[in-house]
């Protein structure tokens, strides 16, 4: 699998990927099996 290229995807796909990589976004947490962003999300990231 190569590098992600935004040129190969629609804007919607690119935005969705960005949301999944942003811990401030619900999609990040939902893609990791959570119901949404937890209230203590920043503390959970610091614990990694």
C-alpha positions in Angstrom: 0.0 0.0 0.0 1.4 3.3 -1.0 1.2 6.8 0.4 -2.2 8.4 0.6 -2.7 10.8 -2.3 -5.6 13.3 -2.1 -5.5 13.5 -5.9 -6.7 9.9 -6.1 -9.8 10.6 -3.9 -12.9 12.9 -3.8 -12.9 15.8 -1.5 -15.5 13.9 0.6 -13.2 10.9 1.0 -10.3 13.2 1.8 -12.3 15.0 4.5 -13.5 11.7 6.0 -9.9 10.4 6.2 -8.8 13.7 7.9 -11.7 13.3 10.4 -10.6 9.8 11.2 -7.1 10.9 11.9 -8.2 13.9 14.1 -8.7 12.9 17.8 -10.8 16.0 18.2 -13.4 14.5 15.9 -16.1 11.9 16.7 -15.1 9.9 13.5 -11.7 9.3 15.0 -13.2 7.6 18.0 -15.9 5.8 16.1 -13.4 4.3 13.8 -11.7 2.9 16.9 -14.8 1.3 18.2 -16.0 4.0 20.6 -19.5 5.6 20.6 -18.0 9.0 20.0 -15.4 11.4 21.4 -15.1 10.8 25.2 -15.1 13.8 27.5 -11.6 12.9 28.6 -10.3 12.4 25.1 -7.2 14.5 25.6 -6.2 12.6 28.8 -6.6 9.3 26.9 -4.2 10.5 24.2 -1.7 11.6 26.8 -1.8 8.1 28.2 -0.6 6.4 25.0 
